Amino acid sequence: MGPHKTSPSVWWEENAEIWSRNKREEDTMYQLDFIWIHYKGKEYRINPIFIQIVVES
């Protein structure tokens, strides 16, 4: 996850970096915060509120 392509748990422990613009424009989804996810050779971007990390015990 993120620009360093770390595992979700490492990403979380290392400050959970997200992309966020300072300039805000109204009525566009292009200004929303997001996180890059690299999975099986493809890149995705999603809003960080949808990230859920589950630890098995």
N, C-alpha and C positions, 0 to 999 in steps of 0.2 A: 504494500500500500504506500501511497505517497511517492514523492520524487525519488526516494531512496529504495523503493521496492522492497520494503521490509514486511515481515509477517504482521497480521493484525495485532497480535499481543505486543510485539516490539514497538509498532507504530503508536499504540496506546501508551506504553510506558515511556516513550521518548517524546512526549508533549503533543501527540495526536495532531500533527501539522495539517492544516487545511488551506485551501486557496481562497482568498477573499479580496475583492477589489475595494479600494477606498472610495472611489467615485460611484455613486448610486444613481441609476436611471430608473424612472418609474415605468411600470407596466412591461417589464421584460424579465424573462427567466434567466437571461444571460448574466445577470448580476448576482445570482445566488451563490452562496458559499458551496464549495464542493471538495471532494477528496478523490484523487486518482486511485484506481484499483487496477492492478496488473494481474490478470488471471488467465492461465493457460494460453499465453501468447497474445492475448487481446487486452486492450486498455478500455476501462470504463470510468465514468465519473458520476458520482452520486452525491447527494446532500448528506453531510455527516450525521444528521439526525437519524438516518436509517442504519447506521453501523451498530451492530450488536455483537459483543464478544462474549462467548460462553466458554467457561473453563470446566473441564470434566474433572471430577475428583475421584 
